[in-house]
Amino acid sequence: MTIAPAASAGAAVRRGPGRPRDTDMDPQIVAAVLELIDAEEEVTVSRVVERSGVSRAALYRRWPSLTTLIAAALDVGRTVPPELPVGGDLRETLFTSLIGSPTSISPSGYSEARFRQRIRLVMADRALQRAYWESHVSRRRGPVERALRSGIERGILREDLDVEAAFDAIAGAAYYQSIVRGEPLESADTRRRLAAAFDITWRGMAA
């Protein structure tokens, strides 16, 4: 599976002056990109136009770059988690939200095959990786980061806690199991390692 290099991808689709964006066409454009990704075919403007049935001019009006279009397609099915309750046991709330069950750390709305395709794509293209992070992934961290900040305010967590680093440390343990070790997230050994990693991180965060 290949995609256009970041530099050319950024210039491939540019929204210029003209009619406003018609969002009714967006789903069929994104669906065409996903079909290409799932088929492990190169994602190009020409192929997206051919599969979606949308004109090249219409595509130009909708997306500032091919990179941002692919990032949007990769995020189909993902949602921003709800806010976490902050009045109870913060440790238990964070553990349950982040790694308390296989479904809490699995990419909801994704099949494993789609998830692995996403990893391959973003690792092959740093511009796509940044676009996906800035426009999609970073938003889903909000509820947990706000819960961590509430823990600082309540005196549960250290005043000098780096909230972003704390999130990375907890979530990174899960990604390491899946991406580096290749272990299923639902296995007993994986659950044990994740619980131990969370306990170590919590002890470093606690006031």
C-alpha positions in Angstrom: 0.0 0.0 0.0 1.5 3.4 -1.0 0.3 6.9 -0.9 1.5 10.1 -2.6 4.6 11.6 -0.8 3.7 14.2 1.8 5.0 17.1 -0.3 3.0 16.3 -3.4 0.0 15.2 -1.4 -0.2 18.5 0.3 -0.3 20.2 -3.1 -2.5 17.7 -4.8 -5.8 19.1 -3.6 -6.3 22.7 -3.0 -9.5 24.5 -2.2 -9.7 27.7 -4.1 -12.3 30.4 -4.4 -15.7 29.5 -5.8 -18.8 27.8 -4.5 -18.9 26.7 -0.9 -18.3 23.2 0.1 -21.2 20.8 -0.3 -20.9 18.4 2.6 -23.4 16.0 1.0 -20.6 14.8 -1.2 -18.1 14.3 1.6 -19.3 10.7 2.6 -18.9 9.3 -0.9 -15.4 10.9 -1.2 -14.3 9.5 2.2 -15.8 6.1 1.3 -13.8 6.0 -1.9 -10.6 6.7 0.1 -11.4 3.9 2.5 -12.1 1.5 -0.4 -8.6 2.3 -1.7 -7.0 1.9 1.7 -8.8 -1.4 2.4 -7.8 -2.7 -1.0 -4.2 -1.6 -0.3 -4.1 0.5 -3.4 -2.3 3.8 -3.8 -4.5 6.8 -2.8 -4.3 9.4 -5.5 -6.6 12.2 -6.5 -7.3 10.5 -9.8 -8.3 7.2 -8.1 -10.5 9.0 -5.5 -12.3 10.9 -8.3 -12.8 7.7 -10.3 -14.2 5.7 -7.3 -16.3 8.5 -5.8 -17.8 9.8 -9.0 -17.1 13.3 -7.8 -15.4 15.7 -10.2 -11.8 16.8 -9.6 -13.0 20.4 -9.2 -15.5 19.3 -6.5 -12.7 17.5 -4.7 -10.5 20.5 -4.9 -13.2 22.6 -3.2 -13.6 20.2 -0.3 -10.2 19.3 1.0 -7.1 21.5 1.5 -4.8 18.5 0.7 -4.9 14.8 0.0 -3.2 14.3 3.3 -6.1 15.8 5.3 -8.6 13.8 3.3 -6.8 10.5 4.1 -6.6 11.6 7.7 -10.4 12.1 7.8 -11.0 8.8 6.2 -8.8 7.0 8.7 -10.9 8.5 11.5 -14.3 7.2 10.2 -16.1 5.4 13.0 -14.0 7.0 15.8 -15.7 9.3 18.4 -14.5 11.6 21.1 -15.1 9.8 24.5 -17.5 11.3 27.0 -16.3 13.4 29.9 -15.1 11.4 32.9 -16.7 11.7 36.3 -14.3 13.5 38.5 -16.0 13.4 41.9 -15.3 9.8 42.9 -12.3 7.5 42.9 -10.0 9.1 40.2 -7.6 6.2 40.1 -10.4 3.7 39.3 -12.0 6.1 36.9 -8.8 6.5 34.9 -7.9 2.9 35.0 -11.3 1.8 33.8 -11.4 4.5 31.1 -7.9 3.8 29.7 -7.1 0.1 30.2 -9.8 -1.4 32.3 -11.0 -3.7 29.5 -9.9 -4.7 26.0 -12.7 -2.5 24.5 -11.5 0.6 26.4 -8.1 0.6 24.6 -9.2 -0.9 21.3 -9.9 1.6 18.5 -13.7 1.7 18.6 -15.3 1.6 15.1 -12.3 -0.1 13.7 -11.6 -3.7 12.6 -8.2 -4.9 13.5 -7.3 -4.9 9.8 -8.3 -1.2 9.4 -6.3 -0.4 12.6 -3.2 -2.0 11.2 -3.7 -0.2 7.9 -3.9 3.0 9.8 -0.6 2.3 11.6 1.1 1.4 8.4 -0.1 4.6 6.6 0.8 7.1 9.3 4.2 5.5 9.9 5.0 5.7 6.2 4.1 9.4 5.9 5.1 11.9 8.7 2.9 14.6 7.2 -0.1 12.3 7.4 0.8 11.3 10.9 0.9 14.9 12.0 -2.4 15.8 10.2 -4.1 12.8 11.8 -2.8 13.7 15.2 -3.7 17.4 15.0 -7.2 17.1 13.5 -8.4 13.8 15.1 -6.4 11.9 17.7 -5.5 14.9 20.0 -9.3 15.7 20.4 -9.9 12.2 21.9 -7.4 12.8 24.7 -9.4 15.8 26.1 -11.6 14.0 28.6 -8.8 12.1 30.2 -6.5 15.1 30.3 -9.2 17.2 31.9 -9.8 14.4 34.5 -6.0 14.5 35.3 -6.1 18.2 35.7 -9.0 17.9 38.1 -7.0 15.5 40.1 -4.2 18.1 40.4 -6.8 20.7 41.6 -8.2 18.2 44.1 -4.8 17.5 45.5 -4.9 13.8 44.4 -2.1 14.2 41.8 1.2 16.1 42.0 1.1 19.8 41.3 4.0 19.5 38.9 2.4 16.6 36.9 2.9 16.8 33.2 -0.6 15.8 32.1 0.3 15.1 28.5 3.2 12.9 29.5 1.1 11.1 32.0 -1.4 10.2 29.3 1.4 9.1 26.9 2.8 6.9 29.6 -0.5 5.1 30.3 -1.7 4.8 26.7 1.8 4.0 25.5 1.8 0.8 27.5 -1.2 -0.4 25.6 0.2 0.5 22.2 3.4 -1.2 23.0 1.6 -4.5 23.7 -0.3 -4.3 20.5 2.1 -2.7 18.0 5.5 -3.8 19.3 4.9 -7.1 21.1 2.0 -8.1 18.9 0.0 -9.3 21.8 -3.8 -9.5 21.8 -5.2 -6.9 24.2 -7.7 -9.3 25.7 -5.1 -11.9 26.8 -4.6 -12.4 30.5 -0.8 -11.7 30.3 -1.4 -8.5 28.5 -4.0 -7.4 31.0 -1.6 -8.2 33.8 1.2 -6.1 32.2 -1.1 -3.2 31.6 -2.4 -3.2 35.1 1.2 -3.3 36.5 2.2 -0.4 34.1 -0.8 1.7 35.3 0.1 1.0 38.9 3.7 2.2 38.4 2.5 5.3 36.5 -0.1 6.1 39.1 2.5 6.0 41.9 4.6 8.5 40.0 1.6 10.8 39.5 0.1 10.7 43.0 0.6 13.6 45.3 
